[in-house]
Amino acid sequence: MEAYRNPIILTFVALYMLLCIGVGIWALRRTKSTHDFFMAGRDLGVMVTAFAVFSSTLSGFGFVGGPGLVYKMGMSSVWMIVCVIMGYNISFMLLAKRLRLFAELGNSLSLPDVVFLRYGKRSTSFLVAVAIILGVLGYLATQILAMAIVLQDILVETDFLATISLEMCVVVSCSILVFYSVTGGIVASVYSDLIQGGVMVIAATLVFLTVVYTFDNGFSEISQTIQEHDPEAIGPWGTLGMVGCLSWFFVFGLGSSGQPHVVTKMMMYKNVNDAKYILPVSTIGYLFSALLWIGIGLAMRALVLQGVQPELETADAAASQFLQNYAHPVLAGVVFAGLFAAIMSTADAFLNIGTAAVMHDIPKAIGKTIKNELFWARTTTALITIFSAVFALYSGDLVAILGAFGWGTFAAAIVPVVVLGFNWKRATPMAANIAVISSLVVNFVIKIFKISVPYNIDVGALALTVSLLLFIGISLASEQPELDPDVEAVMDL
């Protein structure tokens, strides 16, 4: 079977691509309006919503960037996993029911719609929409780059496409992504999540077992090898250091509640009381899937240190190289197909919220109406994909770094406005506006001008701290706002 490894992997990937086309065509028939395109009709069940939540968090960030980050930094990135699990609990405790009720109260299509309902100011919903667009640029770039890197690693093993470039793989990936997203909208994404989430939970567990059996003495040999050659990497803080890891704890824990592609799913489930069932299913699914993140990263680092595996040209190749060289061909094919599914559905979710911001939220905030909104939503989806692809190719960053930047942008702009603002009646529109603006200024000034932050503190954590302090301080210094009675009733629940 080893002789047919690459054909087997290609077959699974090709079957998945055909499945994407089928899902897109099926979802096209169910997408009759912008409400369906952006909100899936707000009638999702427990399992679909739960798998959509944890799949949106992992995607290319977790399955390509995660192992790459472990390979490069050791145990540092494991803190991301711990923090995100904590973040699920914070999100559901503070937001799930309230966000769902706000969405129903205002018949909302997007997160900025709900923000307007809470604060009563178009300027606030406008700024949140701008923050979403900017965050989508970095995070969608993560998905596109991850998909292209994996596709290239598969195709270079073939005789007829051995010299295919990363740029061409980006073109192929984007073409499939645009068809999938334009036809099905969020409907295609959430129902694909149910299938691929189940596949990835099982596949990640099997990959973790493969990692253990790749070494004679399992994880004890892996840890011993890394301890002998790079003791800092196997320590509790990895190579990033304590302060850097704790800053991730802050931005990935509390910041989980500010991820629009995740919290928007909380506006879509059918029954308000389903939140208590969605949370444990999402958490367990994420925990099992994250085994791939940890296992492959440490295994590839150990294999390189032992001289079994050549040093990787880029850390992002860790997952694909392990699957290509050490996993059973069928398992590798299933994981690659599941990986493409995870990336595709999450990229679709980002395109969906980005398109909603461009075609629905910003025009609404400035008093404009877009005619034939569904057509222009699909056109905008294609344009955002092109911009993100260019950013992915020429930003020069690893998949995980791009993902962390997008995550930090969302967290710093949205956590104060949504997480605190939806639970604190004292919060004011002015405080929300300044919090969003300050978060974007801090994030992008440091990124664009490549300013060095001491102690490896994450830029997103720094921006989130600034926006939170300003939001709380300005709200306390301002006169308490008068709330709409319906909004106040929801906040009192």
Secondary structure, 3 states (H helix, E strand, C coil): CHHHHHHHHHHHHHHHHHHHHHHHHHHHHHCCCHHHHHHHHHCECHHHHHHHHHHHHHHHHHHHHHHHHHHHHHHHHHHHHHHHHHHHHHHHHHHHHHHHHHHHHHCCCCHHHHHHHHHCCHHHHHHHHHHHHHHHHHHHHHHHHHHHHHHHHHHCCCCCCCCCCHHHHHHHHHHHHHHHHHHHHHHHHHHHHHHHHHHHHHHHHHHHHHHHHHCCCHHHHHHHHHHHHCHHHHCCCCCCCHHHHHHHHHHHHHHHHHCHHHHHHHHCECCHHHHHHHHHHHHHHHHHHHHHHHHHHHHHHHHHHCCCCCCCCCHHHHHHHHHHHCCCHHHHHHHHHHHHHHHHHHHHHHHHHHHHHHHHHHHHHCCCCCCCHHHHHHHHHHHHHHHHHHHHHHCCCCHHHHHHHHHHHHHHHHHHHHHHCCCCCCCCHHHHHHHHHHHHHHHHHHHHCCCCCHHHCCHHHHHHHHHHHHHHHHHHHCCCCCCCHHHHHHHHC
